[in-house]
Amino acid sequence: MIMLAFVALALAAMPALLGGWNLRLMRPLSHQRAPSGTRVSILVPARNEEHNIGTAVTAALASRNVDLEVVVMDDGSTDRTAGIVRNLAAADPRLRLVTAPPLPDGWTGKVHACQRLAEAATGTHLLFIDADVRLASHAAAALATHMEDEGFPLVSGVPRQEMRTLGELLTVPAINLLMIGYLPVALMRRAPDPSLGAACGQLVMVRTDVYRRVGGHGAIRGFIHDGLHLPRLLRRHGFVTDIVSGTDLATCRMYRGLVEAWAGFDKNAREGMANGRALPIWTALLFGGHVLPVLLLPAALSGAAPALLVAAALALSFGFRAAVTLAARESAWTVVLHPFCVSTALMIQWTALLRGRRHAAGWKGRLYPAR
Protein backbone atom coordinates (compact mmCIF):
# COMPACT_ATOMS: atom_id res chain seq x y z
CA MET A 1 0.00 0.00 0.00
CA ILE A 2 2.88 2.36 0.69
CA MET A 3 4.23 1.86 -2.83
CA LEU A 4 0.77 2.42 -4.36
CA ALA A 5 0.40 5.62 -2.37
CA PHE A 6 3.77 6.88 -3.63
CA VAL A 7 2.77 6.01 -7.21
CA ALA A 8 -0.55 7.81 -6.84
CA LEU A 9 1.19 10.87 -5.42
CA ALA A 10 3.79 10.99 -8.21
CA LEU A 11 1.23 10.52 -10.98
CA ALA A 12 -1.07 13.16 -9.47
CA ALA A 13 1.79 15.62 -9.08
CA MET A 14 2.87 15.45 -12.72
CA PRO A 15 -0.27 16.97 -14.33
CA ALA A 16 -0.72 19.34 -11.41
CA LEU A 17 2.74 20.84 -11.88
CA LEU A 18 2.69 20.84 -15.68
CA GLY A 19 -0.90 22.06 -15.72
CA GLY A 20 -0.13 24.92 -13.37
CA TRP A 21 2.66 26.07 -15.69
CA ASN A 22 0.48 25.64 -18.77
CA LEU A 23 -2.29 27.75 -17.25
CA ARG A 24 0.23 30.56 -16.79
CA LEU A 25 1.29 30.27 -20.42
CA MET A 26 -2.19 29.91 -21.92
CA ARG A 27 -3.59 33.28 -20.92
CA PRO A 28 -6.64 34.79 -22.68
CA LEU A 29 -5.81 36.80 -25.79
CA SER A 30 -6.22 40.57 -25.72
CA HIS A 31 -8.91 42.35 -27.74
CA GLN A 32 -7.12 43.97 -30.67
CA ARG A 33 -7.77 45.05 -34.23
CA ALA A 34 -6.41 42.59 -36.77
CA PRO A 35 -3.25 43.68 -38.60
CA SER A 36 -3.70 45.72 -41.75
CA GLY A 37 -4.24 43.56 -44.82
CA THR A 38 -5.70 40.67 -42.82
CA ARG A 39 -8.85 39.04 -44.12
CA VAL A 40 -10.31 36.14 -42.15
CA SER A 41 -12.41 33.50 -43.86
CA ILE A 42 -14.60 31.85 -41.22
CA LEU A 43 -15.32 28.38 -42.59
CA VAL A 44 -18.16 26.19 -41.29
CA PRO A 45 -18.73 22.62 -42.49
CA ALA A 46 -22.37 21.72 -41.80
CA ARG A 47 -24.21 18.43 -42.13
CA ASN A 48 -27.76 18.39 -40.74
CA GLU A 49 -27.15 21.33 -38.41
CA GLU A 50 -30.51 23.13 -38.58
CA HIS A 51 -30.55 23.56 -34.79
CA ASN A 52 -27.08 25.14 -34.70
CA ILE A 53 -26.22 26.83 -37.97
CA GLY A 54 -28.29 29.99 -37.57
CA THR A 55 -26.77 31.03 -34.27
CA ALA A 56 -23.27 29.96 -35.37
CA VAL A 57 -23.41 32.11 -38.51
CA THR A 58 -24.97 35.07 -36.71
CA ALA A 59 -22.21 35.02 -34.11
CA ALA A 60 -19.51 34.76 -36.79
CA LEU A 61 -20.95 37.72 -38.70
CA ALA A 62 -20.86 39.76 -35.49
CA SER A 63 -17.05 39.60 -35.46
CA ARG A 64 -15.46 43.02 -35.18
CA ASN A 65 -12.09 44.71 -35.83
CA VAL A 66 -11.38 42.46 -38.81
CA ASP A 67 -12.27 42.18 -42.50
CA LEU A 68 -14.05 38.87 -42.94
CA GLU A 69 -16.21 36.53 -44.92
CA VAL A 70 -18.22 33.57 -43.67
CA VAL A 71 -18.51 30.50 -45.89
CA VAL A 72 -20.79 27.60 -44.94
CA MET A 73 -20.62 24.28 -46.74
CA ASP A 74 -23.80 22.24 -46.86
CA ASP A 75 -22.36 18.74 -46.72
CA GLY A 76 -25.26 16.55 -47.84
CA SER A 77 -27.78 17.84 -45.32
CA THR A 78 -31.31 16.45 -45.43
CA ASP A 79 -32.79 19.07 -43.07
CA ARG A 80 -33.21 22.87 -43.26
CA THR A 81 -29.50 23.71 -42.91
CA ALA A 82 -29.07 25.09 -46.43
CA GLY A 83 -32.32 27.07 -46.35
CA ILE A 84 -31.41 28.79 -43.08
CA VAL A 85 -28.03 29.87 -44.47
CA ARG A 86 -29.59 31.10 -47.73
CA ASN A 87 -32.01 33.31 -45.81
CA LEU A 88 -29.18 34.81 -43.75
CA ALA A 89 -27.00 35.30 -46.83
CA ALA A 90 -29.75 37.28 -48.53
CA ALA A 91 -29.34 39.93 -45.83
CA ASP A 92 -25.53 39.95 -45.56
CA PRO A 93 -23.18 39.75 -48.60
CA ARG A 94 -20.31 38.61 -46.35
CA LEU A 95 -22.01 35.21 -46.05
CA ARG A 96 -21.85 32.54 -48.75
CA LEU A 97 -23.33 29.06 -48.99
CA VAL A 98 -21.49 26.42 -50.99
CA THR A 99 -22.46 22.81 -51.58
CA ALA A 100 -20.10 19.90 -51.04
CA PRO A 101 -19.52 17.61 -54.03
CA PRO A 102 -20.00 13.88 -53.48
CA LEU A 103 -17.51 12.43 -51.01
CA PRO A 104 -14.62 10.89 -52.99
CA ASP A 105 -13.16 7.53 -52.09
CA GLY A 106 -10.44 7.75 -49.48
CA TRP A 107 -11.75 10.94 -47.86
CA THR A 108 -13.56 11.44 -44.57
CA GLY A 109 -16.51 13.79 -44.48
CA LYS A 110 -15.44 16.77 -42.39
CA VAL A 111 -11.90 16.74 -43.77
CA HIS A 112 -13.28 16.82 -47.33
CA ALA A 113 -15.66 19.67 -46.47
CA CYS A 114 -12.85 21.68 -44.87
CA GLN A 115 -10.64 21.24 -47.94
CA ARG A 116 -13.40 22.44 -50.26
CA LEU A 117 -14.17 25.36 -47.97
CA ALA A 118 -10.52 26.41 -48.03
CA GLU A 119 -10.55 26.28 -51.82
CA ALA A 120 -13.57 28.61 -51.86
CA ALA A 121 -12.07 31.05 -49.33
CA THR A 122 -10.55 34.42 -50.22
CA GLY A 123 -8.97 35.30 -46.87
CA THR A 124 -5.37 35.53 -45.75
CA HIS A 125 -6.34 33.48 -42.69
CA LEU A 126 -8.68 30.50 -42.51
CA LEU A 127 -10.71 30.05 -39.31
CA PHE A 128 -12.31 26.61 -39.20
CA ILE A 129 -15.15 26.27 -36.70
CA ASP A 130 -17.79 23.62 -36.10
CA ALA A 131 -21.45 24.44 -36.58
CA ASP A 132 -22.06 24.20 -32.83
CA VAL A 133 -19.44 26.87 -32.02
CA ARG A 134 -20.43 30.43 -31.11
CA LEU A 135 -17.57 32.84 -31.72
CA ALA A 136 -17.05 35.83 -29.45
CA SER A 137 -17.02 39.09 -31.37
CA HIS A 138 -13.29 39.66 -30.76
CA ALA A 139 -12.17 36.08 -31.47
CA ALA A 140 -11.23 36.28 -35.16
CA ALA A 141 -9.24 39.50 -34.73
CA ALA A 142 -7.53 38.26 -31.55
CA LEU A 143 -6.44 34.99 -33.12
CA ALA A 144 -5.12 36.68 -36.27
CA THR A 145 -3.24 39.26 -34.20
CA HIS A 146 -1.67 36.60 -31.98
CA MET A 147 -0.59 34.59 -35.01
CA GLU A 148 1.11 37.54 -36.65
CA ASP A 149 2.67 38.89 -33.44
CA GLU A 150 4.09 35.51 -32.40
CA GLY A 151 4.81 34.05 -35.82
CA PHE A 152 2.65 30.91 -35.52
CA PRO A 153 1.02 29.75 -38.79
CA LEU A 154 -1.62 27.74 -36.89
CA VAL A 155 -3.31 28.55 -33.60
CA SER A 156 -6.12 26.71 -31.86
CA GLY A 157 -8.01 26.86 -28.57
CA VAL A 158 -10.67 24.88 -26.73
CA PRO A 159 -13.92 26.87 -26.60
CA ARG A 160 -15.79 27.10 -23.30
CA GLN A 161 -17.68 23.82 -23.16
CA GLU A 162 -21.37 23.88 -22.29
CA MET A 163 -22.48 20.70 -20.51
CA ARG A 164 -26.08 20.18 -19.42
CA THR A 165 -26.44 16.44 -18.80
CA LEU A 166 -24.61 13.88 -16.70
CA GLY A 167 -23.38 12.15 -19.83
CA GLU A 168 -21.70 15.35 -21.04
CA LEU A 169 -20.16 15.97 -17.61
CA LEU A 170 -18.67 12.47 -17.67
CA THR A 171 -17.01 12.88 -21.06
CA VAL A 172 -16.40 16.44 -22.31
CA PRO A 173 -14.18 17.64 -19.38
CA ALA A 174 -11.49 15.20 -20.51
CA ILE A 175 -10.57 17.58 -23.36
CA ASN A 176 -9.19 20.33 -21.14
CA LEU A 177 -7.82 17.80 -18.65
CA LEU A 178 -5.58 16.26 -21.32
CA MET A 179 -4.73 19.49 -23.12
CA ILE A 180 -3.71 21.40 -19.99
CA GLY A 181 -2.37 18.60 -17.81
CA TYR A 182 -0.34 16.57 -20.28
CA LEU A 183 0.72 18.80 -23.20
CA PRO A 184 4.07 20.58 -22.60
CA VAL A 185 3.02 23.95 -24.02
CA ALA A 186 6.38 25.65 -23.49
CA LEU A 187 8.17 22.95 -25.47
CA MET A 188 5.41 22.84 -28.09
CA ARG A 189 5.97 26.55 -28.81
CA ARG A 190 9.67 26.03 -29.42
CA ALA A 191 10.05 22.72 -31.24
CA PRO A 192 8.31 21.57 -34.45
CA ASP A 193 8.28 17.94 -33.30
CA PRO A 194 5.06 16.42 -34.77
CA SER A 195 4.39 14.51 -31.55
CA LEU A 196 3.82 17.86 -29.82
CA GLY A 197 1.16 18.89 -32.33
CA ALA A 198 -2.34 19.34 -30.93
CA ALA A 199 -5.39 21.44 -31.66
CA CYS A 200 -9.10 21.49 -30.95
CA GLY A 201 -10.95 20.91 -34.22
CA GLN A 202 -13.78 23.14 -33.03
CA LEU A 203 -11.61 26.26 -33.39
CA VAL A 204 -8.53 26.33 -35.63
CA MET A 205 -7.01 29.30 -37.47
CA VAL A 206 -4.28 28.76 -40.06
CA ARG A 207 -2.51 31.10 -42.46
CA THR A 208 -3.80 30.45 -45.97
CA ASP A 209 -0.41 30.45 -47.66
CA VAL A 210 1.03 27.90 -45.25
CA TYR A 211 -2.11 25.77 -45.39
CA ARG A 212 -1.85 25.52 -49.17
CA ARG A 213 1.90 24.97 -49.10
CA VAL A 214 1.59 21.84 -46.95
CA GLY A 215 -1.38 20.44 -48.87
CA GLY A 216 -4.19 21.44 -46.51
CA HIS A 217 -6.75 18.90 -45.46
CA GLY A 218 -6.06 17.01 -48.66
CA ALA A 219 -2.82 15.80 -47.11
CA ILE A 220 -4.76 14.18 -44.25
CA ARG A 221 -7.76 13.11 -46.31
CA GLY A 222 -8.12 9.64 -44.84
CA PHE A 223 -8.17 10.74 -41.21
CA ILE A 224 -11.10 11.80 -39.03
CA HIS A 225 -9.36 13.72 -36.23
CA ASP A 226 -8.22 16.88 -38.02
CA GLY A 227 -7.57 18.59 -34.68
CA LEU A 228 -4.70 16.15 -34.21
CA HIS A 229 -3.44 15.65 -37.75
CA LEU A 230 -3.53 19.19 -39.18
CA PRO A 231 -1.05 20.67 -36.67
CA ARG A 232 1.13 17.57 -37.01
CA LEU A 233 1.10 18.05 -40.78
CA LEU A 234 2.44 21.60 -40.42
CA ARG A 235 5.04 20.43 -37.92
CA ARG A 236 6.29 17.77 -40.31
CA HIS A 237 7.02 20.65 -42.68
CA GLY A 238 9.02 22.50 -40.01
CA PHE A 239 6.35 24.90 -38.71
CA VAL A 240 5.58 25.46 -35.01
CA THR A 241 1.92 25.59 -33.97
CA ASP A 242 0.27 26.98 -30.85
CA ILE A 243 -2.55 26.42 -28.38
CA VAL A 244 -4.13 29.36 -26.53
CA SER A 245 -6.93 29.73 -24.03
CA GLY A 246 -10.17 29.49 -25.99
CA THR A 247 -12.51 30.08 -23.07
CA ASP A 248 -13.10 33.73 -23.97
CA LEU A 249 -13.00 33.15 -27.72
CA ALA A 250 -15.99 30.87 -28.24
CA THR A 251 -18.53 28.57 -26.63
CA CYS A 252 -19.62 25.14 -27.78
CA ARG A 253 -22.03 22.44 -26.76
CA MET A 254 -20.50 19.42 -28.44
CA TYR A 255 -22.96 16.69 -27.59
CA ARG A 256 -26.34 16.10 -26.02
CA GLY A 257 -26.16 13.20 -23.63
CA LEU A 258 -23.92 10.20 -23.00
CA VAL A 259 -24.82 8.17 -26.09
CA GLU A 260 -23.94 10.99 -28.49
CA ALA A 261 -20.83 11.94 -26.52
CA TRP A 262 -19.57 8.36 -26.37
CA ALA A 263 -20.02 7.96 -30.15
CA GLY A 264 -18.30 11.27 -30.81
CA PHE A 265 -15.23 10.52 -28.73
CA ASP A 266 -15.12 6.93 -29.97
CA LYS A 267 -14.82 8.01 -33.63
CA ASN A 268 -11.64 9.99 -32.85
CA ALA A 269 -10.18 7.56 -30.32
CA ARG A 270 -8.42 5.25 -32.74
CA GLU A 271 -6.40 8.14 -34.15
CA GLY A 272 -5.48 9.36 -30.69
CA MET A 273 -4.46 7.28 -27.70
CA ALA A 274 -6.45 4.13 -28.50
CA ASN A 275 -3.60 2.04 -29.85
CA GLY A 276 -1.76 -0.86 -28.34
CA ARG A 277 1.41 1.08 -27.54
CA ALA A 278 0.00 4.35 -26.21
CA LEU A 279 -3.11 3.32 -24.33
CA PRO A 280 -1.43 1.23 -21.60
CA ILE A 281 0.81 4.20 -20.83
CA TRP A 282 -2.11 6.64 -20.82
CA THR A 283 -4.08 4.27 -18.61
CA ALA A 284 -1.27 4.16 -16.05
CA LEU A 285 -0.92 7.97 -16.09
CA LEU A 286 -4.61 8.82 -15.91
CA PHE A 287 -5.85 6.00 -13.70
CA GLY A 288 -2.87 6.23 -11.39
CA GLY A 289 -3.05 9.99 -10.99
CA HIS A 290 -6.79 10.58 -10.79
CA VAL A 291 -8.60 7.35 -9.86
CA LEU A 292 -6.11 5.45 -7.70
CA PRO A 293 -5.99 8.18 -5.00
CA VAL A 294 -9.75 7.82 -4.53
CA LEU A 295 -9.52 4.03 -4.39
CA LEU A 296 -6.82 4.31 -1.73
CA LEU A 297 -8.93 6.54 0.51
CA PRO A 298 -10.64 3.69 2.44
CA ALA A 299 -7.25 2.10 3.08
CA ALA A 300 -5.88 5.42 4.30
CA LEU A 301 -8.83 5.91 6.64
CA SER A 302 -8.35 2.43 8.08
CA GLY A 303 -4.61 2.90 8.55
CA ALA A 304 -3.63 0.37 5.89
CA ALA A 305 -2.13 3.07 3.66
CA PRO A 306 -0.18 6.21 4.60
CA ALA A 307 -2.87 8.83 5.07
CA LEU A 308 -0.57 11.78 4.41
CA LEU A 309 0.51 10.49 1.01
CA VAL A 310 -3.03 9.63 -0.05
CA ALA A 311 -4.32 13.00 1.15
CA ALA A 312 -1.59 14.77 -0.84
CA ALA A 313 -2.42 12.77 -3.97
CA LEU A 314 -6.11 13.59 -3.59
CA ALA A 315 -5.37 17.27 -3.04
CA LEU A 316 -3.17 17.44 -6.15
CA SER A 317 -5.63 15.55 -8.36
CA PHE A 318 -8.76 17.44 -7.32
CA GLY A 319 -6.87 20.72 -6.97
CA PHE A 320 -5.64 20.42 -10.54
CA ARG A 321 -9.15 19.61 -11.75
CA ALA A 322 -10.53 22.62 -9.85
CA ALA A 323 -7.90 24.91 -11.41
CA VAL A 324 -8.77 23.67 -14.90
CA THR A 325 -12.48 24.01 -14.20
CA LEU A 326 -12.03 27.58 -13.00
CA ALA A 327 -9.82 28.58 -15.93
CA ALA A 328 -12.09 26.93 -18.51
CA ARG A 329 -15.26 28.19 -16.80
CA GLU A 330 -16.73 24.71 -16.73
CA SER A 331 -19.39 23.40 -14.36
CA ALA A 332 -18.36 22.83 -10.74
CA TRP A 333 -19.71 19.30 -11.17
CA THR A 334 -16.60 18.51 -13.22
CA VAL A 335 -14.63 18.61 -9.96
CA VAL A 336 -17.03 16.34 -8.10
CA LEU A 337 -17.19 13.88 -10.99
CA HIS A 338 -13.48 14.06 -11.82
CA PRO A 339 -12.46 10.41 -11.16
CA PHE A 340 -15.61 9.17 -12.91
CA CYS A 341 -14.83 11.36 -15.92
CA VAL A 342 -11.31 9.93 -16.16
CA SER A 343 -12.68 6.40 -15.84
CA THR A 344 -15.24 7.06 -18.58
CA ALA A 345 -12.55 8.46 -20.89
CA LEU A 346 -10.45 5.34 -20.42
CA MET A 347 -13.44 3.07 -21.02
CA ILE A 348 -14.14 4.84 -24.32
CA GLN A 349 -10.52 4.46 -25.39
CA TRP A 350 -10.29 0.79 -24.45
CA THR A 351 -13.62 0.04 -26.12
CA ALA A 352 -12.41 1.73 -29.31
CA LEU A 353 -9.14 -0.20 -29.21
CA LEU A 354 -10.74 -3.59 -28.62
CA ARG A 355 -13.44 -3.03 -31.25
CA GLY A 356 -11.27 -1.13 -33.71
CA ARG A 357 -10.53 -3.87 -36.18
CA ARG A 358 -14.09 -5.18 -36.26
CA HIS A 359 -16.18 -2.02 -36.32
CA ALA A 360 -16.18 1.05 -38.54
CA ALA A 361 -16.37 4.49 -36.99
CA GLY A 362 -19.70 6.13 -37.75
CA TRP A 363 -20.80 9.75 -37.59
CA LYS A 364 -23.84 11.53 -39.04
CA GLY A 365 -24.73 8.71 -41.39
CA ARG A 366 -21.20 7.95 -42.61
CA LEU A 367 -19.05 4.95 -41.76
CA TYR A 368 -15.25 4.99 -41.87
CA PRO A 369 -13.13 1.83 -41.58
CA ALA A 370 -10.57 1.69 -38.80
CA ARG A 371 -7.10 2.86 -39.86
N, C-alpha and C positions, 0 to 999 in steps of 0.2 A: 504493500500500500504506500510505503514511503516513496518508492521509485515512481509509482503512478502519479503521486502528488507532485513530484518534481517535474515529471513530463508534462502534466497539465499546466503547471505554472510556467514552464518554458514556452510551451506552445501558445499560451494565452498572452504572454508578454510580447511575443514577436509581432503580431498584428497591432497590438496596442501601441508599441513604440513606433513602428513604421507608420501606422495610421495617424498617430499624433503629428509626426513630421509631415506627412502628406497633406493633412488638413491645413497646416501652416502654408504649404506651397500652393494649394489649390484654393486660392482666395477668389471671391466673386470679382468679375470684371467690372471696370468702371464704365459709366455711361459716357460715350464719346461719339462725335461725328466720325463717320467712316472717312478714310483718306481720300483726297481728291482723285478722281478717275476710277474709283471703285464702283462696280455695279454688281449687286448680289442677285443671283437667280435662286429663288426659293423653290425647291423641287419636291413635289409630293406625289409619290406613287399611291394609287388608290384602287382597291378592289373591294367592292361591296362595302362602302364606307358612308352610307347615307346618314348615319347617326353622328358621324364625326366631321365630315368634310366641310360642312358649312362654317362651323366655328373655327376649324383649323385655318381655312382660307381667309376668313375675316380677320383673325388675329395676325396672320402673316402680312396682309395688306395694311395693317395698322402700324407696321414698322416705321420708325422715324430715323432721321439723320443719315439716310443712305438712299442712293438710287437703286431701285429694285424692280424685278418682275417676279411674278408667281406663276409657275407652270405646274398644272396638275395632269397626271396621266391616268386616264381611265383604263385600267388593266382588266378588261373582260368582265366588268361589273354587270350584274343582272338586276340591280336595284336602281334607285333614283340618283346615284352618285353623279353621273354625267349631267343630268338635268339640273341638279342643284348648282354645279359649277358653271354651267352655261348661263343660268339666270344671274349669278354674281358677276360673270364676265361681261354681261351686257351693260352693267353699270360701272365697270372699272376696266379701262384698257390695259392696265398693268397685269391683268389676269388672263391666262390662256389655258384652254383645255386641249390636250392632245390624246390620241387614242393609240394604245399599244398594239403593234402588229402581233400576229400569232406567235406563241412562244416557240422559239426554235429548239431543236434537239440539242441537248447538252447544256442548256441554260436553266437556271432557277428563276422563279417568277419575279421577285422583288429586284434581284440583281439585273435582270433584263430590263425591267421598267426604269430603273435608275440610269442604266446606260443610255436608253432612248431619251430620257429626260435631259441628260447632259448634252446629247447631240442637238436637242432643240433649244438649249439655253443660249443666251447672248451675254451673260455676265462674266466679269473677271473672276468672280468667286461663286462656287456652287454650294448652296446650303441644302443638304438633303434632310428632310424631316418626315416622320411618319404621319399618317392622317389623323392619329389620335393625339398629336402634339399641339400645344397652344403656345406659340412664341410670345415672349414679352416684347414690348414695343422697341426696346433698346437692344435686343439680342443680336440681330443681324449686324448692326453697326459695331457693337462691342466685339463680336467674334472677328470681324474683318480687321478692326483696328489692332486687336491682340496679335493676329497672324502677321500683319505687316510690321508691327513694332518689334516682335520677338523673332521673326524670320521663320515661323513654322508654316509649311505648306498645307498642313491638315491639323485641324483642331476639333475636338469633340468634348461633350459634357453630358452628364446624366441629368435629364430634367427632373424637377421635383415630382416624385411619384405619388399619385393619388391612389389610395387603397381603401376600399369600402366594405370588403367582406373578409371573413376569416381566411378563405383560400388565398386571397391576394396578400394578406399579411404574413402568410406562411411561405410565400414564394418570392415576391418582388423585392423585399429588403435585401436579398442576397446580392443584388447587383452592386449596390454601394458598399456592402460588406467586403466583397472581393476586390472592387476597384480601389477602395481607400486602404484596406488593410493588407493587401498582398501585392500591389503594383508599386515598384520602387520609382516613384515619379521623378525624383531628382536624377536618377540614372537614365530614365527614359528620355528626359529632355536633353541629354548630352550625347547618348550613343544611338546610332541607327540600327542596333541589333533588332532583327525582326521579332525575336521572342519577347521583346519589350513592347511591341505594338499592341495597342488596345484602343477601342473607341466604343461609344454607345450608338448603335445604328439609328436611334431615334433622333439624333441631333449631330450631324457631321458637316463641317464646312471644309472645303478643299479648294485650293487655287486651281482655276481652270487650266492654265497652261501646264502645270505639273500633272494634273489628273490625266490630261490627254497624252502627255509624254510617256507615262507609265502604262498606258493602255486602258485606264479607267476600269469600270466594272466588267468590261469585256475580258480583262485579264484574270478575273476570278469568277467567270461565268458559271462554273459548275458548283459553286459553293452557296450555302444559304446564309451563313453568318457574316454579312458584309462588315459589321462592326468590328470583327476580328481580322478579317482578311484584307480589307482595304488599307488600313494603316500598315499592315505587314508588307503589303505590296510596295508601298512607297518606301518603306525602310529597306527593302531588298534592293532598291535603286539608290540607296545612299541618303535618303531624306530622313529628317527627324520629325516626329509627330508629337502632338501634345494633348493632354487632358486637362480641362479646367472645371471649376465648379459650375454646374449647370442649373443649380437650384433656383437662381434668380433669372435664368435665361428662358425657361420654358416649364410647362407642366404637362404631365401625361398620365392618363389612366390606361395602362397597357392591356389589362385583362379584366374580365368580369367573372370572378369565381374561380374555384380550385381547378375544375375540369379544363377550362380554357387556359389558365395559367400553366398547368402541368403540360398540356399539349404544346404551348408556345415555347416553354423552356426546353422541352424534350427535342423539338425540331432542331435547336441549335446545339444541343449537348454533344452530339457526336463530333462536331468540329471544334469543340472546346476541350474540356477536361475529361470527357467520357471516352477515354481510350485506355488500353491495358497498361501502359507505362505511367501515364500521368495520374489516373484516378486513385490508385492506392496511395500515392504521395499526398494528393489533395485530401483524401479521406483521413489520413493520419493528422494532417495539419488542422483541418476544420473540426473533425470529431474530437481530437485531443485537446484543442484549445478552447472549444466552446460548448461541448456536450459532456466531456469527461469530468470537468470540475463540478457540474451539477450531479452527476452520478456518484461522485465521491463524497458528496455532502452528508448522506446518512452515515457513512463510515467515519467521517470527521466528527460528527455529533456523538457517535458512540465511543470515540476514542481509538478506533481501529486505524485511523489515518491521521496524519499531523494536521490539526485544525488550522494552524497558522498558514501553512502552505496552500491548503484548499481554499481558505478564505481569500488569500492573495490572488489565486487563480480566478476565483469567482469575481473579485473586484475588478481585475484587469479585463476579463471577458465582457462583463456587463457594463463596465465603465467605457470600454471602447465602443460597444454598441450604442450606448447613450450619447457619446460624442458624435458618432456618425448620424444618429437620429436627429440630434439637435442641428448639426450642420446642414443636413439634407432636408430638414423640416418635414420629416416623416412622422407618422403617428407614434404616440408614446407606447402603443401596444407592441411595436417592433422590439422594444426593450424587454417587455414581459415575455414575449414569445420567442426570444432570440434563440435558445437552444433547439426549439421545435422547428424554427425556420432553417437552421443549419442542417438539421436531420432531414427535413423535407428536400432541401437542395441536393443532399447526397443521395437520397432515394431516387430522385429524378435522374441523376447522373448514372447511377448503377443500373437502373431500369433501362436507360437508353443504351448503355454499353452491352448489357446482356441480351437485349432484343435487337441490337443494331444490325446484325447480319441477316435477320429474318423478317424485319419489318421496315417498310419505307416510311420516311418522315412525311407527314401530311399537314397542309396548312391552306385554309380557304379553298378547298376543293382540288388542290393539286397534291400529287404524291411525288416524292423524290427518293430514289434509292440511296441506301447508306453508302457513303464514300469509304 
